[in-house]
Amino acid sequence: MQPADTPDTPPSSLAAVMLAAGVGTRMRSRIPKMLHRIGGRMLAAHALRAVTALHPQTVIVVIGHQADEVRAALGKAYTYAVQEPQLGTGHAVEVALPYVPDDIQTVLVAFSDTPLLTADTLRTLVATHIRQKARVTLLTTVLTDPAQYGRIVRDDAGHVVAIIETKLATPVQLAITEINSGVCCYDAAWLRINLPRIQTNPTGEKFLPDLVAMALADVPDGGTWPVAAVVTDPIEAMGVNDRVQLAAAEAALRARTLDRLMRSGVTMRDPQTTHIDDTVTVGTDTVIEPGCVIRGTTMIGDDCTIGPYALVTDSAIGDRCHVVSSSLNGATMEADTDCGPYSRLRAGAVIVSGAHIGNFVEIKNARIGAHTAVGHVSYLGDATVGANVNIGAGTITANYDGTPIKKHTTIDDDAFIGSDTVLRAPVHIGAGATTGAGAVVTHDVPDGTLVVGVPARPQPPKTQR
């Protein structure tokens, strides 16, 4: 790719048009194509992220198929133009053009199904367009197998002189490997005049590449060449039209994400078996062991060890934590905590600094206090557990009685919960209290009290620890 330049005109002179109206038939999905996800974001969100990094004065998203659903998913940050019916890319930009402010000098057209384009590449495209004073500037790439893509034909001086579709190409032109990605920039004033002049094809559609021939129709003598081009990496130009290409884009984005994290100071023991969303942040000197899947808005601190075989989604993990072969979803582990193997922290689980969550433990909507140990085979749901509490193996909070609202359990500091204790919520275990092994606790336990039995009953002071 050519080196990035700084545009010679301010961002306020730039408008971006994102095409997102297509049906996406080849996806064979009830979900609009641009709302399918890779790396933790929708396809369209990746493309819009790159475009908005250029700070255009306005971003116009052209929608059509399932327009209301697409608009709701992408949010209110953009201007929307509805293309109905969908009659080609030229028609789509024609629908968007009334929303482009009059003072705009450059119009960037991008596609919602090219999620791997970077902001740096788009900056280079815009800067080249402005510097060369072109009417049209194309983003092209080179493929070993151009297949059905339109070939970029250049003259001996390297100027673009045509885009030739495969079905119209000569054998010599079919050997050309440079193709049109579809992403392009236009001189806004020229576009306003010439876009309505695109001829409608026999199917009633208008296509943007036809503007290239129109721009070349009257090359000024001694002036700047009217069509410029920037060559980018094939990965960035990759479009997504079906599930196979969706998987390929996911793999490419994953490789880019892992490379970025490793270069920032994260150790990946086996990148080939590690899947991390582009939305995840990981701190310095953290080690990701083989077989981990880390998704969504997850944030992991410094000096952690994650895995092997951890599944972490939308969770916050502090510094110096260890997660071994466990699942976290919407959970928080503060600094210096550990979890696993084979445990599950569900939504609302908060593990306070110094706490230990052992093997085969499930925590849901519960706060586990500092230096508390939940060592083995326990379920704590809808609970508040204080500091320095021991939770014996097999302990459960019985928080569901058939009514919609789950009942809460509170265990105060320094309590000792014996193995196989059942805490029938709502119930409150006082500070320093003890439950005997196998106790079924159905009433609150005062501070410092020992309860045993089924149902659990307080013991005389002489038998208490």
FENSULSUL-V806914 format. One record per residue. PSI is psi in radians with two decimals (* if undefined). Layout:
# FENSULSUL-V806914
psi=PSI
psi=PSI
This chain:
# FENSULSUL-V806914
psi=2.53
psi=2.63
psi=2.58
psi=2.47
psi=2.90
psi=2.19
psi=2.54
psi=-0.15
psi=2.69
psi=2.74
psi=-0.44
psi=-0.29
psi=0.08
psi=2.33
psi=2.55
psi=2.36
psi=2.11
psi=2.11
psi=2.07
psi=0.62
psi=-0.17
psi=2.78
psi=-0.62
psi=0.80
psi=-0.68
psi=-0.24
psi=-0.37
psi=1.05
psi=2.60
psi=-0.25
psi=2.33
psi=2.45
psi=-0.79
psi=-0.13
psi=-0.08
psi=2.66
psi=2.51
psi=2.49
psi=0.49
psi=-0.03
psi=2.74
psi=2.65
psi=-0.83
psi=-0.59
psi=-0.66
psi=-0.85
psi=-0.76
psi=-0.56
psi=-0.74
psi=-0.74
psi=-0.81
psi=-0.34
psi=-0.32
psi=-0.07
psi=0.90
psi=2.75
psi=-0.63
psi=2.62
psi=2.08
psi=2.09
psi=2.11
psi=2.05
psi=2.81
psi=-1.34
psi=2.20
psi=0.84
psi=-0.76
psi=-0.69
psi=-0.72
psi=-0.78
psi=-0.76
psi=-0.66
psi=-0.66
psi=-0.42
psi=-3.03
psi=0.14
psi=-0.14
psi=2.81
psi=2.40
psi=2.37
psi=2.31
psi=2.15
psi=1.86
psi=1.96
psi=3.02
psi=1.92
psi=0.80
psi=2.93
psi=-0.63
psi=-0.73
psi=-0.65
psi=-0.77
psi=-0.58
psi=-0.66
psi=-0.60
psi=-0.47
psi=-0.62
psi=-0.33
psi=-0.05
psi=2.13
psi=2.67
psi=-0.48
psi=0.04
psi=2.37
psi=-0.52
psi=2.34
psi=2.10
psi=2.24
psi=2.17
psi=3.07
psi=2.45
psi=-0.25
psi=0.37
psi=1.36
psi=-0.17
psi=-0.03
psi=2.42
psi=2.78
psi=-0.63
psi=-0.73
psi=-0.74
psi=-0.62
psi=-0.74
psi=-0.71
psi=-0.83
psi=-0.76
psi=-0.73
psi=-0.76
psi=-0.80
psi=-0.78
psi=-0.69
psi=-0.03
psi=0.78
psi=2.77
psi=-0.71
psi=2.35
psi=2.15
psi=2.54
psi=2.04
psi=2.95
psi=2.95
psi=2.19
psi=2.51
psi=-0.51
psi=1.56
psi=-0.35
psi=-2.10
psi=0.06
psi=2.65
psi=2.29
psi=2.48
psi=2.03
psi=2.24
psi=2.71
psi=-3.07
psi=-0.40
psi=-0.04
psi=0.06
psi=2.47
psi=2.20
psi=-0.18
psi=2.74
psi=2.10
psi=2.15
psi=2.64
psi=-0.77
psi=-0.30
psi=-0.04
psi=2.56
psi=2.91
psi=-0.66
psi=-0.75
psi=-0.56
psi=-0.38
psi=-0.18
psi=2.38
psi=-0.12
psi=2.26
psi=2.84
psi=2.18
psi=-0.38
psi=-0.53
psi=2.40
psi=2.87
psi=2.61
psi=2.55
psi=2.14
psi=-0.76
psi=-0.74
psi=-0.70
psi=-0.73
psi=-0.63
psi=-0.71
psi=-0.40
psi=-0.75
psi=-0.25
psi=-0.09
psi=2.30
psi=2.43
psi=2.32
psi=3.07
psi=-0.37
psi=0.03
psi=0.23
psi=2.75
psi=2.40
psi=2.40
psi=-0.71
psi=-0.37
psi=-0.40
psi=-0.44
psi=-0.84
psi=-0.66
psi=-0.68
psi=-0.53
psi=-0.08
psi=-0.46
psi=1.24
psi=2.15
psi=2.39
psi=2.17
psi=-0.02
psi=-3.06
psi=2.57
psi=2.32
psi=-0.27
psi=2.07
psi=2.94
psi=2.53
psi=2.25
psi=2.25
psi=3.00
psi=2.46
psi=-0.54
psi=-0.76
psi=-0.55
psi=-0.02
psi=2.17
psi=2.82
psi=1.99
psi=-0.32
psi=-3.12
psi=-0.51
psi=-0.80
psi=-0.53
psi=-0.79
psi=-0.68
psi=-0.72
psi=-0.68
psi=-0.80
psi=-0.74
psi=-0.74
psi=-0.68
psi=-0.75
psi=-0.70
psi=-0.73
psi=-0.80
psi=-0.69
psi=-0.79
psi=-0.78
psi=-0.74
psi=-0.69
psi=-0.30
psi=-0.03
psi=0.30
psi=2.35
psi=2.21
psi=1.96
psi=-0.63
psi=1.51
psi=-0.53
psi=-0.43
psi=0.24
psi=2.18
psi=2.02
psi=2.23
psi=2.66
psi=-0.31
psi=-0.09
psi=2.51
psi=2.44
psi=2.35
psi=2.98
psi=2.49
psi=0.29
psi=2.49
psi=2.20
psi=1.98
psi=2.95
psi=2.65
psi=0.26
psi=2.52
psi=2.05
psi=2.10
psi=2.89
psi=-2.40
psi=0.40
psi=2.40
psi=2.20
psi=2.34
psi=-2.87
psi=2.69
psi=0.54
psi=2.86
psi=2.07
psi=2.13
psi=-3.03
psi=2.77
psi=0.91
psi=2.47
psi=1.97
psi=2.16
psi=2.25
psi=0.81
psi=2.80
psi=2.17
psi=2.14
psi=-3.00
psi=2.58
psi=0.68
psi=2.76
psi=2.23
psi=2.00
psi=2.05
psi=0.86
psi=2.93
psi=2.25
psi=2.32
psi=1.88
psi=0.50
psi=2.84
psi=2.19
psi=2.01
psi=3.06
psi=2.56
psi=0.71
psi=2.89
psi=2.78
psi=2.31
psi=3.09
psi=2.82
psi=0.72
psi=2.91
psi=2.11
psi=1.97
psi=-3.10
psi=2.33
psi=-0.01
psi=2.25
psi=2.05
psi=1.93
psi=2.68
psi=2.30
psi=-0.13
psi=2.71
psi=2.18
psi=2.01
psi=-2.44
psi=2.54
psi=0.83
psi=2.42
psi=2.24
psi=2.26
psi=2.18
psi=0.89
psi=2.52
psi=2.14
psi=2.06
psi=2.99
psi=2.32
psi=0.35
psi=2.55
psi=2.16
psi=1.56
psi=-0.70
psi=2.37
psi=1.07
psi=2.74
psi=2.13
psi=1.87
psi=2.44
psi=1.06
psi=2.70
psi=2.04
psi=2.24
psi=-2.87
psi=2.64
psi=0.65
psi=2.47
psi=2.18
psi=1.94
psi=2.78
psi=2.40
psi=0.12
psi=2.42
psi=2.59
psi=2.03
psi=1.54
psi=0.00
psi=2.14
psi=0.31
psi=-0.18
psi=2.80
psi=-0.55
psi=2.14
psi=2.53
psi=2.64
psi=2.53
psi=2.35
psi=2.27
psi=2.07
psi=3.02
psi=2.55
psi=0.24
psi=2.76
psi=1.94
psi=2.01
psi=2.82
psi=2.48
psi=0.44
psi=2.38
psi=2.11
psi=1.80
psi=1.88
psi=2.68
psi=2.41
psi=2.61
psi=2.11
psi=2.12
psi=2.96
psi=2.33
psi=0.14
psi=2.82
psi=2.45
psi=2.38
psi=2.81
psi=2.32
psi=0.13
psi=2.49
psi=1.83
psi=2.04
psi=-0.11
psi=2.80
psi=2.57
psi=2.12
psi=2.85
psi=2.43
psi=0.21
psi=2.48
psi=2.26
psi=2.49
psi=2.82
psi=3.12
psi=1.88
psi=2.77
psi=2.36
psi=2.59
psi=2.54
psi=2.68
psi=2.64
psi=-0.58
psi=-0.34
psi=-0.04
psi=2.66
psi=*
